[in-house]
């Protein structure tokens, strides 16, 4: 769980960093040509991009890379010494048992998991501190609104400006002794009680604050707050917040100038007067309200935007449209992939079951059905012989490791997890020694998972090699045969007899029904004797569907090859 959360945070962090860096360079280089409203929307797009990257792990596949070449056959690289099926068989060298190990990787895995848990705890602590600050700011805003006094000095002016902006509801105009700068809160314009504004200054201030209401900046402010809370550790997210707030205030300035027809110089003087009025300790904005006054370089950039806006038109509609479409495209978490993936998972022929079944599938008896040439049969035989030896070695290695763990923690109990003796010994260890039980469970789980992963990688590599030998037509035939072959294997009918039995469509359907019922019963039972009984019953039911000649052919084959009985 902690690993998944940290991985998602890392993925969203570096993708967001790239998006922020690109947009920052674009906005700074084209600051005089891009209107503030467009810059503001682009920065908000970055917020959404980061959050989507956090939520969607895989991303949207974008197949633009050239298709990968067909993989090189595995037998030409990995199995130079596997005997040819046409040559006399020789005794293979015995597989030596691996030396006993103490599973250090299991301890390293536990240590890594501990560090991940600690890192996740620190992250959640930081998020909690940020949420506390937001909650405290929200309570402070409610207190300011509750203590504010309604003002009737400019009600008519407020209603007129709201009508010009197309607002359906006219915000309240109130005065507060707890603020030193004008603030827009939900449905309310707050003016500082200590400030003495002239009618013209009050008109410009009201136009600016009501512009925030027209643009719904308060709702978007919560999106930025959410992003900053989740990525409080990210320095570029703080940069994005600063740039978005500057663009937001500049966009409100431009809208206020447009509806009031005021001179930019007069408006700039008002900004200077308001920003220099409060003390340093009272410049922090309230949570859930908008009242940001910049100083230093940010105030200079805001004043320059007023100056440039007085004699320079906005960027062309074409440029704005191109940038908007680009922002929307970059908004989604795209992932560049090959045009034709090497092993496409959305194709039934390349499903996990298909890839795992190919290496051990008896393709040589199906040579007639697939139309295999002698050279193809030779190559496939060598690959399947090699993977059989490798699977035997992996099984032996991990069996020894599991037996070693059982002897250490459960003396005298065979390491088979589906026996009553093993289950009783495990429960007893869990009751008597929790620490030993935890160490044993983690080590056993690591051993089992490592064996599964090694086997899966081996099977996938062998599958790729077999597929590289077959033609496209043969691959299609193999995908059609795989379902039938898998069902026959499960019910105990030899796959080598697939062509000889010539099963009808009705027989295949009835056997598939038996397979599904049996598979469901196996999932509900967790003991080896029960599984053996279910396999025997399934085999008996499948034989009953065959004709008498077909049953005789199956029984004769199984008597000659007893190792293939379930």
C-alpha positions in Angstrom: 0.0 0.0 0.0 2.7 2.5 1.0 4.7 1.5 -2.1 1.8 2.3 -4.4 1.1 5.6 -2.8 4.7 6.7 -2.9 5.0 5.6 -6.5 2.0 7.6 -7.5 3.3 10.7 -5.8 6.7 10.3 -7.5 5.1 9.8 -10.9 2.8 12.9 -10.5 5.7 14.9 -9.1 8.1 14.5 -12.0 5.3 14.8 -14.6 4.1 17.9 -12.9 7.6 19.3 -12.7 8.0 19.0 -16.4 4.7 20.6 -17.1 5.4 23.5 -14.7 8.9 24.1 -16.1 7.6 24.2 -19.7 4.7 26.6 -18.8 6.9 28.8 -16.7 9.4 29.3 -19.6 6.5 29.9 -22.0 4.7 32.4 -19.8 7.9 34.3 -19.0 9.1 34.5 -22.6 5.6 35.5 -23.9 4.4 37.4 -20.9 3.9 40.6 -22.9 1.9 38.8 -25.6 -0.2 36.4 -23.6 -3.2 37.9 -21.8 -3.3 37.3 -18.1 -6.6 35.4 -18.4 -5.0 32.8 -20.7 -2.0 32.5 -18.5 -4.3 31.9 -15.5 -6.2 29.2 -17.2 -2.9 27.5 -18.3 -1.7 27.4 -14.7 -5.0 25.9 -13.6 -4.6 23.3 -16.3 -1.3 22.3 -14.7 -3.1 21.7 -11.4 -5.5 19.3 -13.1 -2.6 17.7 -14.9 -0.8 16.9 -11.6 -3.9 15.6 -9.9 -4.8 13.3 -12.9 -1.2 12.0 -13.0 -1.7 11.1 -9.3 -5.0 9.3 -9.9 -4.3 7.4 -13.1 -1.3 5.1 -12.9 -1.1 3.7 -16.4 -1.9 6.9 -18.3 -3.4 7.0 -21.8 -1.4 5.1 -24.3 -0.2 7.1 -27.2 1.1 4.7 -29.9 3.5 7.0 -31.9 6.8 5.1 -31.7 7.7 2.7 -34.5 6.6 -0.9 -34.2 9.1 -3.2 -32.5 10.7 -5.9 -34.5 9.7 -9.5 -34.0 11.9 -11.0 -31.2 14.8 -13.2 -32.0 14.1 -16.9 -31.3 15.2 -17.9 -27.8 16.7 -21.2 -28.9 19.3 -19.4 -31.0 20.5 -17.5 -28.0 19.9 -19.5 -24.8 19.8 -23.2 -25.7 22.8 -24.2 -27.8 23.2 -27.6 -26.3 19.7 -29.0 -26.2 19.6 -32.3 -28.2 17.8 -32.5 -31.5 14.7 -34.7 -31.5 16.0 -36.6 -34.5 19.2 -37.7 -32.8 19.3 -40.6 -30.3 18.5 -39.5 -26.7 21.4 -39.2 -24.3 21.3 -39.1 -20.5 21.1 -35.5 -19.4 23.3 -34.2 -16.7 21.6 -34.3 -13.3 20.5 -30.9 -11.9 22.5 -30.3 -8.7 20.7 -29.2 -5.7 21.3 -25.5 -4.7 23.1 -24.7 -1.6 21.0 -23.5 1.3 20.6 -19.8 1.8 19.3 -17.7 4.6 17.1 -15.5 2.4 18.7 -12.1 2.9 16.5 -10.6 0.2 13.5 -11.2 2.5 15.1 -9.1 5.2 16.0 -6.4 2.7 12.5 -6.3 1.5 11.2 -6.0 5.1 13.7 -3.1 5.7 12.6 -1.3 2.5 9.0 -1.7 3.5 9.8 -0.2 6.9 11.5 2.8 5.3 8.6 3.2 2.9 6.1 3.2 5.8 8.1 5.7 7.7 8.3 8.0 4.7 4.6 7.7 4.1 4.0 8.6 7.7 6.1 11.7 7.4 4.2 12.6 4.2 0.9 12.2 5.9 2.1 14.3 8.8 2.9 17.1 6.4 -0.5 16.8 4.7 -2.1 16.9 8.2 -0.2 20.1 9.1 -1.3 21.7 5.8 -4.9 20.7 6.4 -4.7 22.1 9.9 -3.5 25.5 8.5 -6.3 25.5 5.9 -8.9 24.7 8.5 -7.5 27.4 10.8 -7.6 29.9 8.0 -11.2 28.9 7.2 -12.2 29.5 10.8 -10.5 32.8 10.8 -12.4 33.8 7.6 -15.7 32.9 9.3 -14.8 34.9 12.3 -13.9 38.0 10.2 -17.2 37.6 8.3 -19.2 37.2 11.5 -17.6 40.3 13.0 -17.9 42.5 9.8 -20.3 45.4 9.7 -22.6 46.0 6.6 -21.8 49.2 4.7 -24.3 51.3 2.9 -21.9 53.9 1.4 -21.6 52.3 -2.1 -24.5 49.9 -2.4 -25.7 51.5 -5.6 -22.2 51.5 -7.1 -21.8 47.8 -6.2 -25.1 46.9 -7.8 -24.2 48.8 -11.0 -20.8 47.2 -11.3 -22.3 43.8 -10.7 -24.9 44.4 -13.4 -22.1 45.4 -15.8 -20.3 42.1 -15.0 -23.4 40.1 -15.5 -23.6 38.8 -11.9 -26.9 37.3 -10.9 -26.5 38.0 -7.2 -25.0 41.2 -5.9 -22.4 40.5 -3.3 -22.7 42.2 0.1 -20.5 45.1 0.9 -19.1 45.0 4.4 -16.4 46.7 6.5 -14.1 44.8 8.9 -11.6 45.9 11.5 -9.6 42.6 11.2 -8.2 43.3 7.7 -6.0 46.0 6.1 -6.6 45.1 2.5 -9.7 44.6 0.3 -10.8 41.0 0.4 -13.4 39.0 -1.7 -15.0 36.2 0.4 -18.0 34.0 -0.7 -20.8 36.4 -1.6 -19.1 39.3 0.2 -16.7 42.2 -0.5 -14.8 43.2 2.6 -13.2 46.6 2.9 -10.8 47.6 5.7 -12.4 49.9 8.3 -9.1 51.8 8.7 -8.8 52.8 5.1 -10.3 56.1 3.8 -10.9 55.6 0.1 -12.1 58.3 -2.3 -15.2 57.5 -4.3 -13.1 56.8 -7.4 -10.7 54.5 -5.5 -13.7 52.7 -4.0 -15.2 52.2 -7.5 -11.9 50.7 -8.8 -11.6 48.4 -5.8 -15.2 47.2 -6.1 -14.6 46.5 -9.8 -11.5 44.5 -9.0 -13.1 42.4 -6.3 -16.3 41.8 -8.2 -14.2 40.7 -11.2 -13.1 37.8 -9.0 -16.8 36.9 -8.5 -17.4 37.1 -12.2 -14.4 34.8 -13.0 -15.3 32.4 -10.1 -11.7 32.7 -8.9 -12.7 31.6 -5.4 -13.7 28.1 -6.6 -10.5 27.7 -8.6 -8.5 28.9 -5.5 -9.7 25.7 -3.7 -8.2 23.6 -6.6 -4.8 25.3 -6.1 -5.1 24.8 -2.3 -5.8 21.1 -2.8 -2.8 20.7 -5.1 -0.5 22.6 -2.8 -1.7 20.5 0.2 -1.0 17.2 -1.5 2.3 18.4 -3.0 3.4 20.6 -0.1 7.0 19.3 -0.5 7.2 20.2 -4.2 9.0 23.6 -4.8 7.7 23.9 -8.4 4.1 23.6 -7.1 4.8 26.6 -4.9 6.1 28.4 -8.0 3.0 27.4 -9.9 0.8 28.8 -7.1 2.7 32.1 -7.2 2.4 32.5 -10.9 -1.3 31.5 -11.0 -2.1 34.0 -8.3 -0.3 36.7 -10.2 -2.0 35.9 -13.5 -5.4 35.8 -11.6 -4.9 39.2 -10.1 -3.7 40.6 -13.4 -6.7 39.2 -15.2 -9.0 40.8 -12.6 -7.1 44.1 -13.1 -7.7 43.9 -16.8 -11.4 43.2 -16.4 -11.8 46.1 -13.9 -10.1 48.5 -16.2 -12.3 47.4 -19.1 -15.6 48.0 -17.3 -14.6 51.2 -15.5 -12.6 52.8 -18.4 -10.1 54.0 -15.8 -6.6 55.1 -16.7 -3.9 52.5 -16.1 -1.8 55.1 -14.3 -4.6 55.9 -11.8 -5.2 52.2 -11.2 -1.5 51.5 -10.7 -1.2 54.3 -8.1 -4.1 52.7 -6.3 -2.3 49.3 -6.3 0.8 51.0 -4.9 -1.1 52.8 -2.2 -3.0 49.6 -1.1 0.1 47.4 -1.1 2.1 49.8 1.0 -0.6 50.5 3.5 -0.7 47.2 5.7 2.1 46.0 7.9 4.2 43.0 7.0 2.5 40.7 9.5 -1.0 41.3 8.0 -0.3 40.5 4.3 -1.2 36.8 4.6 -4.5 36.0 2.7 -7.4 34.4 4.5 -8.3 30.8 3.6 -11.5 30.7 1.5 -11.1 34.3 0.5 -9.1 36.3 -2.1 -7.1 39.2 -1.0 -3.5 39.1 -2.3 -1.3 42.1 -2.5 2.2 41.5 -4.0 5.4 43.3 -3.3 8.8 43.4 -4.9 9.1 41.7 -8.3 5.6 40.4 -8.4 4.1 43.9 -7.9 6.4 45.2 -10.5 5.2 42.6 -13.0 1.6 43.4 -12.2 2.1 47.1 -12.8 4.0 46.3 -16.1 1.0 44.3 -17.2 -1.2 47.4 -16.7 1.3 49.5 -18.7 1.5 47.0 -21.6 -2.2 46.5 -21.6 -2.7 50.2 -22.2 -1.2 50.2 -25.6 -0.8 46.5 -26.6 -3.7 44.3 -27.8 -4.2 40.8 -26.6 -2.6 37.9 -28.6 -4.5 36.8 -31.6 -7.4 34.4 -31.4 -5.4 31.9 -33.3 -2.5 31.9 -30.8 -4.9 31.7 -27.9 -6.7 28.8 -29.5 -3.5 26.9 -30.2 -2.3 27.4 -26.7 -5.6 26.3 -25.2 -5.7 23.1 -27.3 -2.1 22.4 -26.4 -2.9 22.9 -22.7 -5.9 20.5 -23.0 -3.7 17.9 -24.7 -1.0 18.2 -22.1 -3.6 18.0 -19.4 -4.1 14.2 -19.7 -1.4 11.8 -18.5 -0.3 10.5 -21.9 2.2 7.6 -22.2 4.1 7.2 -25.4 4.2 3.5 -26.6 5.0 1.6 -29.7 2.5 1.6 -32.6 2.3 -2.2 -32.4 3.3 -3.4 -28.9 5.5 -6.5 -28.9 3.0 -8.4 -26.8 -0.3 -6.5 -26.9 -2.3 -7.3 -23.8 -5.6 -6.2 -25.4 -5.4 -9.2 -27.8 -6.8 -12.5 -26.6 -3.9 -14.3 -28.3 -1.5 -12.6 -26.0 -3.3 -12.9 -22.7 -1.4 -14.0 -19.6 -2.9 -17.5 -19.8 -1.9 -17.8 -23.5 1.7 -16.7 -22.9 2.1 -19.0 -19.9 0.7 -22.0 -21.8 2.7 -21.8 -25.0 6.1 -23.0 -23.7 4.7 -26.2 -22.2 2.0 -26.8 -24.8 2.6 -30.1 -26.7 2.9 -28.4 -30.1 4.7 -31.3 -31.8 1.5 -33.5 -31.7 -0.4 -30.5 -33.0 2.0 -30.1 -35.9 -0.7 -31.3 -38.4 -3.3 -28.9 -37.1 -0.8 -26.0 -37.2 1.0 -26.9 -40.4 4.4 -26.9 -38.8 7.4 -27.6 -41.0 10.2 -30.0 -39.9 12.5 -27.0 -39.1 9.8 -25.4 -37.0 9.2 -28.6 -35.1 12.9 -29.0 -34.4 13.2 -25.4 -33.0 10.1 -25.7 -30.9 11.3 -29.0 -29.5 14.6 -27.5 -28.4 12.9 -24.5 -26.7 10.4 -26.7 -24.9 13.1 -29.1 -23.7 15.2 -26.2 -22.4 12.3 -24.5 -20.5 11.4 -27.9 -19.0 14.9 -28.2 -17.5 14.8 -24.6 -16.3 11.4 -25.0 -14.7 12.6 -28.2 -12.9 15.6 -26.3 -11.6 13.5 -23.4 -10.3 11.1 -25.8 -8.7 13.9 -27.6 -7.0 15.6 -24.4 -5.8 12.5 -23.0 -4.2 11.4 -26.3 -2.7 14.7 -26.6 -0.9 14.3 -23.0 0.3 10.8 -23.7 1.6 11.9 -26.9 3.3 14.7 -25.0 4.9 12.3 -22.4 6.3 9.9 -25.1 7.5 12.7 -26.9 9.3 13.7 -23.6 11.0 10.3 -22.5 12.1 8.1 -25.6 12.0 10.4 -28.6 12.8 9.2 -31.9 11.6 6.4 -30.5 9.4 6.6 -30.9 5.6 6.4 -27.5 3.8 3.2 -28.2 2.0 0.6 -25.5 2.6 -2.5 -27.5 1.9 -2.2 -30.2 4.5 -3.9 -30.4 7.9 -0.6 -31.0 9.7 1.0 -27.8 8.2 -2.1 -25.7 8.9 -2.2 -26.9 12.6 1.6 -26.2 13.1 1.2 -22.7 11.5 -1.7 -21.8 13.8 0.3 -23.0 16.8 3.3 -20.9 15.8 1.0 -17.9 15.3 -0.4 -18.3 18.8 2.8 -18.9 20.6 5.3 -16.6 18.9 4.0 -13.7 16.9 7.5 -12.4 16.0 8.6 -15.8 14.6 5.3 -16.2 12.8 5.7 -12.8 11.1 9.3 -13.5 10.1 8.3 -17.0 8.8 5.3 -15.6 6.8 7.4 -12.8 5.2 10.2 -15.2 4.3 7.9 -17.8 2.9 5.9 -15.2 1.0 9.1 -13.8 -0.5 10.3 -17.2 -1.6 7.0 -18.2 -3.2 6.7 -14.8 -5.0 10.2 -15.0 -6.2 9.6 -18.5 -7.7 6.4 -17.2 -9.4 8.2 -14.3 -10.9 11.1 -16.4 -12.1 8.8 -18.9 -13.7 6.6 -16.1 -15.3 9.6 -14.4 -16.8 10.9 -17.7 -18.1 7.6 -18.6 -19.7 7.2 -15.2 -21.3 10.7 -15.3 -22.9 10.0 -18.8 -24.2 6.6 -17.7 -25.5 8.2 -14.9 -27.4 10.6 -17.3 -29.0 7.9 -19.7 -30.0 5.8 -17.0 -31.5 8.8 -15.7 -33.5 9.0 -19.1 -35.1 5.4 -19.3 -36.2 3.8 -17.4 -39.1 0.9 -15.1 -38.6 -1.5 -17.7 -39.8 -0.1 -20.3 -37.5 -0.3 -17.9 -34.6 -4.0 -17.4 -35.3 -4.6 -21.2 -35.5 -2.7 -21.6 -32.2 -4.9 -19.0 -30.5 -7.9 -20.9 -31.6 -6.6 -24.2 -30.4 -5.4 -22.9 -27.0 -8.8 -22.9 -25.3 -9.6 -26.4 -26.4 -6.2 -27.7 -25.4 -6.3 -26.1 -22.0 -9.7 -27.6 -21.3 -8.6 -31.1 -22.4 -5.6 -30.8 -20.1 -7.7 -29.9 -17.2 -10.1 -32.8 -17.6 -7.3 -35.3 -18.1 -7.6 -36.0 -21.9 -4.1 -36.1 -23.5 -3.5 -33.2 -25.8 -1.4 -35.4 -28.1 -4.7 -37.1 -29.1 -6.4 -33.8 -30.1 -6.2 -34.6 -33.8 -6.9 -38.3 -33.5 -10.1 -37.9 -31.4 -11.7 -35.5 -33.8 -14.0 -34.1 -31.2 -17.3 -32.6 -32.4 -18.4 -29.1 -31.6 -21.1 -30.4 -29.2 -18.5 -32.5 -27.4 -16.1 -29.6 -27.0 -18.9 -27.4 -25.6 -20.0 -30.1 -23.0 -16.4 -30.7 -21.9 -15.9 -26.9 -21.5 -19.0 -26.8 -19.3 -17.5 -29.6 -17.1 -14.3 -27.6 -17.0 -15.9 -24.4 -15.7 -17.9 -26.3 -13.0 -14.7 -28.1 -11.9 -12.7 -24.9 -11.9 -15.2 -23.2 -9.6 -15.2 -26.2 -7.2 -11.4 -26.1 -7.1 -11.4 -22.4 -6.1 -13.7 -23.2 -3.2 -11.6 -26.0 -1.8 -8.1 -25.7 -0.4 -6.8 -29.2 0.3 -4.8 -31.5 -1.9 -7.0 -34.6 -1.3 -10.1 -32.7 -2.3 -8.4 -31.4 -5.4 -7.4 -35.0 -6.4 -11.0 -36.2 -5.9 -12.3 -33.3 -8.0 -9.8 -34.0 -10.8 -10.8 -37.7 -10.8 -14.5 -36.9 -11.0 -13.9 -34.4 -13.8 -11.9 -36.9 -15.8 -14.7 -39.5 -15.4 -17.4 -37.0 -16.5 -15.3 -36.0 -19.5 -14.8 -39.6 -20.6 -18.5 -40.2 -20.4 -19.0 -37.5 -23.2 -16.7 -39.4 -25.6 -17.7 -42.2 -27.8 -16.6 -45.7 -27.1 -13.8 -45.7 -29.7 -12.6 -42.3 -28.4 -12.6 -43.6 -24.7 -10.6 -46.7 -25.8 -8.1 -44.5 -27.5 -7.7 -42.3 -24.4 -7.4 -45.2 -22.0 -4.8 -47.0 -24.2 -2.7 -43.9 -24.4 -2.8 -43.2 -20.7 -1.8 -46.9 -20.0 1.2 -46.4 -22.2 2.0 -43.0 -20.7 1.1 -43.2 -17.0 3.1 -40.0 -16.3 0.4 -37.9 -18.1 -2.5 -39.0 -15.8 -3.9 -36.2 -13.5 
